Amino acid sequence: MKQFSIHMWKHHQELVVLAITSFFLLAGVVQYAIGLTYVLRLTPVVIGIIAALVMLYWHAPPRRKASLIMVAFLVGFIVEIVGVNTGVLFGDYTYGSAMGLKIAGVPILIGITWALVTIAAWQIVSMSPYSRGAKIFLAACLVVIFDLILEQYATAFGLWQWDGGIIPLKNYISWFIVAAAITTSYSLVAKQSKPNIYGACVLPVLALYFWLMLLVR
C-alpha cells in the first residue's frame, strides 16, 4: 500500500510540474504579446529548467541515465560544431547570442537541447507497443517534426540564422540521423521502468509555445 501511494504521488507530481511549466510558458506568450520582450532573454533559463526536469523524471537507473544524457549532449554538441563550421551536415547557418555561451560557434545550450528533445521523443514512443526499430524510427520522426516548428521560431527570434534565409533539406535529414543514433542508445542502454509522463507531454507543450510566440509576434 505504501509503495502504491509513493507511485501515485510521483505520477501526480509529474502532472503538477507539467501544469506549472505550461502556465509559465503561456504567461511568457502573454507578456511578449503586450510588449514585455524581456521574456526572450530568458530562453536559456527556460530550456535549461525544462531539460533538467525531463532528465529528473526519466525513469531509468541513475548511472545509466547520467551516461546517456552525457552521450546525447556530446553527440549533439559535436555534430553541431561540425555543422556550423563546415556546412556539411545541416547547411550554412550561424548562432546568435540569445542562447548564451558558445564554444567553437555553438552554444552549450544546444547540446542540452539535443538531450531534451531526444529524451522527450523517446518517452512518447515508449508508450507504444511497437518494436524497438519502429520506436527508434518514430522517435526520430518526432524530433524532425519538432524541428520544423523550432526552426521557424529560432529564425524569427534570432536564435540562429540560415545563409540566404533558406533551410536546406539536408538539415532535416541530418536531424533524423542524429536523433535515430541517440535514441538507439536509449533503447539499448536506458532500461527505463516506464515512460516519463512529463517528458512525453512537454514536447508538444513546447511546440505549442513556439507556435503561439510566432502567432503573437
C-alpha positions as CSV (number, residue, x, y, z in Angstrom):
1,M,0.0,0.0,0.0
2,K,2.8,2.4,0.9
3,Q,4.6,1.6,-2.4
4,F,1.4,2.3,-4.3
5,S,1.0,5.6,-2.5
6,I,4.5,6.7,-3.4
7,H,4.0,5.6,-7.1
8,M,0.7,7.7,-7.3
9,W,2.4,10.7,-5.7
10,K,5.2,10.6,-8.2
11,H,2.7,10.3,-11.0
12,H,0.7,13.3,-9.8
13,Q,3.9,15.2,-9.1
14,E,4.9,15.0,-12.8
15,L,1.4,16.2,-13.8
16,V,1.5,19.1,-11.4
17,V,5.0,20.1,-12.6
18,L,3.8,19.9,-16.2
19,A,0.9,22.1,-15.4
20,I,3.2,24.7,-13.8
21,T,5.5,24.5,-16.8
22,S,2.6,25.1,-19.2
23,F,1.4,28.0,-17.1
24,F,4.7,29.8,-17.2
25,L,5.2,29.2,-20.9
26,L,1.7,30.6,-21.5
27,A,2.5,33.6,-19.2
28,G,5.6,34.2,-21.3
29,V,3.5,34.3,-24.5
30,V,1.0,36.8,-22.9
31,Q,3.9,39.0,-21.6
32,Y,5.5,39.1,-25.0
33,A,2.2,39.9,-26.7
34,I,1.8,43.0,-24.6
35,G,5.3,44.2,-25.3
36,L,7.4,42.7,-22.5
37,T,10.2,41.4,-24.7
38,Y,12.5,40.5,-21.8
39,V,11.0,37.0,-21.9
40,L,13.2,36.3,-24.9
41,R,16.3,36.8,-22.8
42,L,15.0,34.0,-20.5
43,T,15.2,31.4,-23.3
44,P,18.4,29.7,-22.0
45,V,16.9,29.6,-18.5
46,V,13.6,28.1,-19.6
47,I,15.2,25.5,-21.8
48,G,17.7,24.6,-19.1
49,I,14.9,24.1,-16.4
50,I,12.7,22.1,-18.7
51,A,15.7,19.9,-19.8
52,A,16.6,19.3,-16.1
53,L,13.0,18.3,-15.3
54,V,12.8,15.9,-18.2
55,M,16.1,14.3,-17.1
56,L,15.0,14.3,-13.4
57,Y,11.7,12.4,-14.2
58,W,13.3,10.0,-16.6
59,H,12.6,6.6,-15.0
60,A,15.9,4.9,-15.7
61,P,18.7,3.8,-13.4
62,P,20.7,6.9,-12.3
63,R,24.1,5.9,-13.6
64,R,22.7,4.7,-17.0
65,K,20.7,7.9,-17.2
66,A,23.7,10.1,-16.4
67,S,25.8,8.3,-19.0
68,L,23.1,8.6,-21.7
69,I,22.5,12.3,-21.0
70,M,26.2,12.9,-21.5
71,V,26.3,10.9,-24.7
72,A,23.3,12.8,-26.1
73,F,24.8,16.1,-25.1
74,L,28.2,15.3,-26.6
75,V,26.8,13.8,-29.8
76,G,24.5,16.7,-30.4
77,F,27.2,19.3,-29.5
78,I,29.9,17.7,-31.6
79,V,27.7,17.4,-34.7
80,E,26.6,21.0,-34.3
81,I,30.3,22.1,-34.1
82,V,31.0,20.2,-37.3
83,G,27.8,21.5,-38.9
84,V,28.2,25.2,-38.1
85,N,31.9,25.3,-39.0
86,T,31.7,23.3,-42.3
87,G,28.1,23.4,-43.5
88,V,28.4,19.8,-44.4
89,L,25.7,18.2,-42.1
90,F,23.0,20.8,-41.8
91,G,23.8,23.6,-44.2
92,D,25.2,27.1,-43.8
93,Y,23.9,28.7,-40.6
94,T,25.2,30.7,-37.6
95,Y,24.1,31.0,-34.0
96,G,23.2,34.4,-32.5
97,S,23.9,35.5,-28.9
98,A,20.5,34.7,-27.5
99,M,21.4,31.2,-26.4
100,G,24.3,32.1,-24.2
101,L,27.9,30.9,-24.0
102,K,29.3,29.4,-27.2
103,I,32.2,27.0,-27.9
104,A,33.5,26.9,-31.5
105,G,30.5,28.8,-32.6
106,V,27.9,26.6,-30.9
107,P,26.0,27.5,-27.7
108,I,26.4,24.9,-24.9
109,L,22.6,25.1,-24.6
110,I,22.3,23.3,-28.0
111,G,23.9,20.1,-26.6
112,I,21.4,20.3,-23.8
113,T,18.5,20.9,-26.2
114,W,19.5,17.7,-28.2
115,A,19.3,15.7,-25.0
116,L,16.0,17.3,-24.0
117,V,14.3,16.7,-27.4
118,T,15.5,13.2,-27.9
119,I,14.7,12.0,-24.4
120,A,11.2,13.6,-24.6
121,A,10.6,12.0,-28.0
122,W,11.7,8.6,-26.7
123,Q,9.2,8.9,-23.8
124,I,6.4,9.5,-26.3
125,V,7.2,6.4,-28.4
126,S,7.9,4.3,-25.3
127,M,4.1,4.4,-24.7
128,S,3.5,2.5,-27.9
129,P,3.5,-1.4,-28.3
130,Y,5.8,-1.2,-31.4
131,S,9.1,-2.9,-31.9
132,R,12.4,-1.3,-30.9
133,G,13.2,-0.5,-34.5
134,A,9.8,1.1,-35.1
135,K,10.1,3.1,-31.9
136,I,13.5,4.5,-32.9
137,F,12.2,5.4,-36.4
138,L,9.1,7.1,-34.9
139,A,11.2,9.0,-32.3
140,A,13.5,10.3,-35.0
141,C,10.4,11.4,-37.0
142,L,9.0,13.2,-33.9
143,V,12.3,15.0,-33.4
144,V,12.3,16.2,-37.1
145,I,8.6,17.3,-36.8
146,F,9.6,19.3,-33.7
147,D,12.5,20.8,-35.5
148,L,10.1,22.0,-38.3
149,I,8.5,24.3,-35.7
150,L,11.7,25.1,-33.8
151,E,13.3,26.3,-37.0
152,Q,10.6,28.9,-37.6
153,Y,10.7,30.1,-34.0
154,A,14.5,30.2,-33.9
155,T,15.0,32.2,-37.1
156,A,12.2,34.6,-36.2
157,F,13.6,35.4,-32.8
158,G,17.3,35.4,-33.7
159,L,18.5,32.2,-32.1
160,W,20.2,31.2,-35.3
161,Q,20.1,32.3,-38.9
162,W,20.4,30.4,-42.2
163,D,22.5,31.7,-45.1
164,G,20.1,33.3,-47.6
165,G,17.2,32.5,-45.2
166,I,16.7,29.1,-46.8
167,I,16.6,25.9,-44.6
168,P,18.1,23.0,-46.7
169,L,16.6,19.6,-46.8
170,K,19.8,18.0,-45.5
171,N,19.2,19.8,-42.2
172,Y,16.2,17.6,-41.6
173,I,17.9,14.5,-42.9
174,S,20.8,15.1,-40.5
175,W,18.4,15.8,-37.6
176,F,16.7,12.4,-38.4
177,I,20.0,10.5,-38.5
178,V,21.4,12.1,-35.3
179,A,18.1,11.6,-33.4
180,A,18.0,8.0,-34.5
181,A,21.5,7.4,-33.3
182,I,20.9,8.9,-29.9
183,T,17.5,7.2,-29.4
184,T,19.1,3.9,-30.4
185,S,21.4,4.3,-27.4
186,Y,18.4,4.9,-25.2
187,S,16.7,1.8,-26.4
188,L,19.8,-0.4,-25.8
189,V,21.0,1.1,-22.5
190,A,18.4,3.0,-20.6
191,K,16.4,0.2,-19.1
192,Q,13.7,2.6,-18.1
193,S,10.9,1.2,-16.0
194,K,8.2,3.2,-17.7
195,P,7.7,6.3,-19.9
196,N,8.4,9.7,-18.4
197,I,5.0,11.4,-18.4
198,Y,6.5,14.9,-18.0
199,G,8.9,14.3,-20.9
200,A,6.2,12.8,-23.2
201,C,3.9,15.8,-22.7
202,V,6.4,18.6,-22.6
203,L,7.5,18.3,-26.2
204,P,4.0,19.1,-27.7
205,V,3.7,21.8,-25.0
206,L,7.0,23.4,-26.2
207,A,5.9,23.1,-29.8
208,L,2.6,24.9,-28.9
209,Y,4.6,27.6,-27.1
210,F,6.8,28.2,-30.2
211,W,3.7,28.4,-32.4
212,L,1.9,30.8,-30.1
213,M,5.0,33.0,-29.9
214,L,5.1,33.1,-33.7
215,L,1.4,34.0,-33.8
216,V,1.7,37.0,-31.4
217,R,5.0,38.2,-32.9
